[in-house]
């Protein structure tokens, strides 16, 4: 027994020593990429900030734009975004080199390693010229006093030693390198999707420590604390766009609505805050890249036993609450101009995804597409959380997933409760 205790103590000491060495190494890691010598373009900086949706995370609800303080739930606790305005509580005094180190190495001006809720595996790909333009634009914004709020992470996840160990396992700094097998447009799309637009921040599959398989991994997974699933971009039955016409994808990225496809939930926020800002060439480039992603089906497993009574009840509830807008056969309904204002549920990927999480979120919380210049007045769907209990939600979801040509599997009340809990865990 004494030998076992001694061995455990020795292993623990070695682990701490190794993490300490990693911490020292990472804090002194340097990559002083030379500046171009030309003054940064503020207009370009504004464009990059929009494409990167910086305000999306760095603006608290009801708070000043870019002043930080927004809570970001993770499986390890809550992270609070930082102030990006040129105030003493934000980026005042930060040089272009300081800002570059934060994007490229995930290291703050004072040497602290930033938590990986800041998507360092994506921002490390950003070029020095783009980083300088973004920095110059941020420095030109109104200064707002907003002190940094301490993260609420469970021990030891927020410690510098733990962050150093995480990086050793999951982070390799490096600016995006074009792939010679593809043309300039494809590489531009890859640079945007993998880097500044950080698509994998949501759409990557995560391991137990929150690491992914790189910025080009879009296999999807549960968004911690939100209750939504970011579906796989590799599976055309989930969110893959490999078989979409190029024009459809461009319009969907720009407007959030195209050919009956409507962005919902967190993706509606992404369209509103990021992809709707893409210019014509970058829209074409991102579309080119996303449509080229390799196809790979998501594994499907349904443990809920079929229940004819549940589906029968679901059909009745659908007729009472849903059919007036979505049609008796889930065909949807068009407005006076011919636009499919109320989406078709027959053939809907949201309905038939491997996980029922997104379908349940829409039924409970409502469906709201982004209001964009190309689609300024989208129709919305009211929330039913106050009208339907867990059994009723399960019944409607089961009816939809097993009707209109779908064979996606049923949902029971236990699954509804489980997904609700996932939406409130921090």
N, C-alpha and C positions, 0 to 999 in steps of 0.2 A: 504493500500500500504506500509506504514511504517513497519507494522508487517511482511509483506512478505519479504521486504528487510532485516529486522533484522534476519528473519529465514534463509534466504540464506547466510548471512554473518556468522551466527552461524554455519551452516552446513559446510561452507567452512573452518572455523577455526577448527572445529572438525576433518575434513578430513586431514588438514595439520598437526594437532597435532598427529593424529593416524599414519600418514605416518612418522612423525618424530620419534615416538616411534618404529615403525617398522624398521626404518633405524638404530637407535641405537642398537636394538636387533640383527639385521642381521649383523651389523659390529662387534659385539662381539660374534656372534655365533661361536662356536669352535667345532672341531671334530679332535682331535689329534690322529688319528689312529696310533698305534705303528708300527714301522718299523720291518722287519723280522730279522734284525741283520746280514744278509748275504749281501756281496757287490752286488750292482745292476749289472745286466748282460747287457753290452753295445750292444751286438748283439741282445738281446731280445728287448732292447729299440729301436734299428733301425727298427726291425720288427713291433713293435707297432706303431711307427711313420708312417710307410708305410701304415699299415692297417687303421690307423686313418686319413690318408691323410692330415697330418698336413701342408705339403707344399702347398696343394691345395688352402687353404685360406691365409696362411701366407707367400706367395710369390707373389709380385706384378709382373705384366707383364713387362719383361725386367729387373726386379730387382734381387738382390741376393737371393738365396734360403733361406727361413725361416726368412728373414729380415723384413717381414710384409709390410704394406702399401697398400695392395690390397683393392680396394673399394668393399664393399659388400652392394648392394642395399637392403633396407627393405621398408615396407609400411610407415615407419616413418622418413625416411631420409637415408643417407649413413653412414655406419660404415666402419672404416679402421682398418685392422687387425694389430696386434702388432708384434714386433720383438721378435722372439724366440731364437735368437743367444745370446751367453754369452758376449754381449757388454754392456757397461753402459747404452745404450739406449734400451737394451733388458732385458735379464735374468741374467746379471752379479750380483753376490751377492745373488741371490735367493737360499735359502736352499731347501732341499727336502720337508720340512714342508710348506714353502711358496708355492711351486708348487702344493703340495697336496691340499692346501686350495683353490687355483685357480681352479683346476679341480673339486674338491668335493663340494665346497661352492660357486664357482664363485666370489671369492673375491681376489683382487690384493694384492700384498705385502704391499702396503701402506694403505690398508683398504678399498679402493674404491670397490664398487660393480660393477662387469663387466656387460656390456650390454648383453642381452640374444642372440645376434647374435653369441656369443660364446656359443656353445650348452650345457649349463650347465645341462639341464634336462637329457642329455646323459652322459656327462663326470662325473657326480656325481656317476654313477654306477661303474666306473673304480676302481679296487682294489688298495690298497696301494702299493703292490709289483709292479704292472704294472706302477703305477704313478712314483715310484722311478726309475724304469728302464728307463722310458721315459725321466725323468728329467736328469738322468746321461748321457744319449745319447745326449740330447740337449746341455748340458754343455760341451760336448766334440767336438762340431761343431765349425767351424771357426767363430770368432766374426766379426760382420758387424755393422758398425755405421749406424743406421737408426732411427732417432728420431720419437717418436710416433706422428702421425697426429691426430688432434682433429676430433672427429666424427662430421658429419653434420646432426644432428638430429633436427627435429622441436621441439620447446619448447612445453611441458615440458618433452618430452619423454626421454631425456638424463640426466635429473637431478637425483641425488641420491635418492631423495624422491620418484620420480616416479618409479625408479628401485626397491626400497624397497616394494612399493605397488604392483608392478607386481609380485614380488617373493612371496608375501603373497598369491596371488591368484593362481599362476601357478607353483611354484617350491617347491619340497620336497626333501631335500638332503638324500642320502642313497646309500650305495654300493649295487650292484646287489646281490640279495638273490636267490639261486637256488630253483626252484619249485620242491618239492618232488614227484609230480605226473609224472615227466618226468626224463629221464635218463641223464647221464653226457653229452653225445653228444648234446642232445637238449638244455640243459642249457648252454653249451659252445656257441652254435650258437646264443641263445638269448642274452647272455652276449656281444657277438661281435656286433650283429645287433642293439641292443638297446643302447649299450654303446659306445665303441671306434669308431666303424664304423658309428655311429649316423645316421642310415637310416631314422629315423623319422624327422631329421632336414629338410628334403625335403618332405618326404612322409606323414607327419602328416597333419590332417585337423586343420586349425588354426581359433581361434576366432578373434573378432575385435581388440583385444589387442596383437595378435600374440601368444597367449598361445595355448597349445595343450592338449590332453587328456592322456598324458603320453608317454613314449618312446616305448610302444608297440602298438601305434595307427598309422596305415599306410593307412589311408583312402584317402590320396592324396589331392593336391590342387595346386593353381597357385603359381609359384615361382616369388616372387615380383621383378620387374625390369628386368626380363629375358624374359618374354613372353612364357615360357615353363610351362607345367603342369606336376607335379609329379603324375603319375597315381596311383590309389589305388592298393595296394598289397593284398587287401582282395577280389578283384573282378577278376576272371580268364579272363573276357573279357577286362580288363584294363591292369594291370601288375601282377596280381596274378599268382603264379607259382605252385599252388596246384596240377594241373593236368599234370605238366611237368614231364618227367622221371628224376630221380635223376642225371643221368649222363649228361643230357642236361643242367640242371641248373648249375652243377659244371663247365662244360666247358664254359658256357656263363659268369659266374662270373669271371672265370680265363682269358678267351680269348676275351670276348666281342662279340663272334660270335659262334653260335651253332645251327645246324639243321634249318638254315634259319632265325634264330632270331639274330638281330644285335643291339647292344647298340648304341644309338644316343644321340646327344645333351649333356646335363649335365651328363646323365648316362654314356656316353662314357668316360667323365673325371673321374667319380667315378671308373669305371673299370680300367682305366689306372693308376690312382693314388692310388687306395686302394685295391679293391678285387683281382686284378691280383697278388698281393703280398701274398695272403693267402696261407699257406702251405696245404698239402694234408688233414690233419686231420681237420683243421679249415674250409676248403672248404666244407668238408663233413658235419661238424657241422652246418655251416650257411645254407647249402642247406636243411638239415634236419629241421631246425627251420622255414625257410621261406615257405617250402612246407606244414608245419603244421598250418599256419595261418588260422583262420576261414574265410570261404567264406561269402561275403556280397556284393550284387550287388550295383553299383553306380546308383543313380537316374538319369534318362535321361529325358530331356525336350528340345524339339526343337521348337523354335518360328518362324523359317524362313519358309515362305510359299513355297511349291514346285513350281518350275518354269521349264517347259519343255525346253524353249529356253536356259536357263542358262546351263542345263545339256547337251543339244545338243552342245552348244558352248564349254563346257568343254571336251566333247568327241573328238571334232576336235583338241583342243589344246593338249590333251593327245596324240593323234596320231602324232602330230608335234614334241612334246618335250620329251615324256616319253616312248612311245611304243618300240622304238628301243632297250632300255635296259630292261624295265620291262615287255615287251611282250604285244601283242594286247589284251590278256585277263587277263593281270596282273599276269601272271604265273612266271615272273622272268626269269633270264637267268644264266646258269651255265658256268664256265670257262673251260679251257681245262682239268683241273684235276677233274672236276665233282662237284666242290664247287659252291653253289648258290651264285655267285658273286654279281649279281644284285637282290635284294630281291623281292620276290613275293609280290604283293599288294593285290591279292585275298586272303582273309582270314587274312590280316594284322591287328593286334590289334591297331597299330598306326593310321591306316586309320579310323578304326571304333570306336575309343574311344569316350566317351560322349562329350568331348571337341575336337574341331578341331584345337586347338592351336598348338599341336606338329606337326601335319601334315603340317600346314601352315608354321611353322618355318623351317621345312626340305625343303619344296619347295622353300621358299625364300632364306634361308641361306646355303642350301646344306646339304647333309648327309655324315657324316664322322665317321666311326667306329674307335675304338681305335687300335693303332698298338701295339700289345702285342707279347710276345715270341711265343705264340701258334697260332697267326694270324698276322704275321709281316707286311704284305702288303695288308691291306684291300682296296677294291675298294671304291672310293668316288663318290659322286654325286655333280655336280656343282650347285652353287646358281642361282636362276632365278629372284632374286629381281630386277635386272636391266632390265629384259626383259618383265616381266608381271606386269600389274597394278592391283589394288585391285579387279576390276571386273573380270579380267582373273584368278587371284588366286582363287577367290570365285567359278568361273566356274569349274576349274580343281578339286578343293577340293570337290565340290558338285557331280561331275561326279564320283570320286573315292568312295565317301561315299554312293553312291546309285547304284553302279555297282559291278560286280564280286561277286554277292551274298550278298553285304552289304546293310543294311537298317539303316544307322546311322544318316540320316538327312542332309539337305543341308546347305550351308553357303552362306551368301550374302556379298556384299562389306562393309556394315556397320560393320559386325562382323570382317572382316579382319582389318579394320581401328581400331576398338576397341582393338583387340589383339595386333596390332602394338603399340598402345598407352601404353598398359600394359607392353610392353617390354622396354619402355623408361622412365617410371615413377620411380623416386627415392624418 
